[in-house]
Amino acid sequence: MMMTSKQRAYLRGLANDIPAIMQVGKGGISEPLVKTCSDALEARELIKLHILDNSGQPPRAVADALAERLHAEVVAVTGKKAVFYRRSAGKPVIELPERT
């Protein structure tokens, strides 16, 4: 699902108030990290991660690779923070603005 810029902006606004729940460091994108993030996305739909300098890649590259593994959307990458969104299969909470 491709998000519109309006939907992305809405999610960025929601993400301002949430803390980063995990860090991606020198271990890179490991299976436990993917599992934890996937579980968090199912519960919350919107998560923020901190990408450390020792991850070995630029934050955008790490975010894109992780989003692919999570089947999620990268909402934003600002500095070393990345925000991800994936609609919950069980109980969706976030109502996105309509596509126009």
BASEFI-232733 format. One record per residue (C-alpha): y, x negated, z negated; residue in three letters. Coordinates in steps of 0.5 Angstrom, whole numbers, plus 2048, in hexadecimal, padded with zeros to 3 digits. Example, Ala and Ser with C-alpha at 12.3 -4.5 7.8 and 13.67 -1.06 7.14 Angstrom:
# residues 2
7F77E77F0ALA7FE7E57F2SER
END
This chain:
# residues 100
800800800MET8077FD802MET80C7FF7FDMET813801800THR8197FD7FDSER81B8037F9LYS8158037F5GLN8157FB7F4ARG81C7FC7F1ALA8198017EDTYR8137FD7EALEU8187F77E9ARG81C7FB7E5GLY8167FE7E1LEU8147F67E0ALA81A7F47DDASN8187F67D6ASP8117F47D6ILE80F7ED7D4PRO80B7E87D8ALA8037EA7D5ILE8007E37D8MET8027DC7DBGLN7FF7D97E1VAL7FE7D27DFGLY7FA7CC7E2LYS7F47D07E2GLY7F77D47E7GLY7F47DA7E9ILE7ED7DB7E5SER7E87E07E5GLU7EA7E27DEPRO7F27E27E0LEU7F07E77E5VAL7EC7EC7E1LYS7F17EC7DBTHR7F77ED7E0CYS7F27F37E4SER7F17F67DDASP7F87F67DBALA7FA7F97E2LEU7F57FE7E1GLU7F88007DAALA8007FF7DCARG8007FF7E3GLU8067FA7E3LEU8057F37E0ILE8097EC7E0LYS8077E57E0LEU80A7DE7DEHIS8087D97E3ILE8087D27E0LEU80B7CC7E4ASP8047C97E3ASN8007CE7E7SER8017CA7EDGLY8047CF7F2GLN80B7D27F3PRO80B7D97EFPRO80B7DD7F5ARG8057DA7F8ALA8017DB7F1VAL8047E27F1ALA8017E47F8ASP7FB7E17F7ALA7FA7E47F0LEU7FC7EB7F3ALA7F77EA7F9GLU7F17E97F4ARG7F47EF7EFLEU7F57F47F5HIS7FC7F57F2ALA8037F47F5GLU8087EF7F3VAL80E7F37F1VAL8127EC7F0ALA8127E57EFVAL8187E37EBTHR8197DB7E9GLY8127DA7E5LYS8107E27E4LYS80C7E67E8ALA80C7EE7E8VAL8067F17EBPHE8047F97ECTYR7FE7FD7EDARG7FD8047ECARG7F88067E7SER7F28097EAALA7F080D7E3GLY7F780F7E0LYS7FD80D7E4PRO80380D7E0VAL80980A7E5ILE80C80F7EAGLU80F80B7F0LEU81580E7F3PRO8138127FAGLU81280E800ARG817810805THR
END
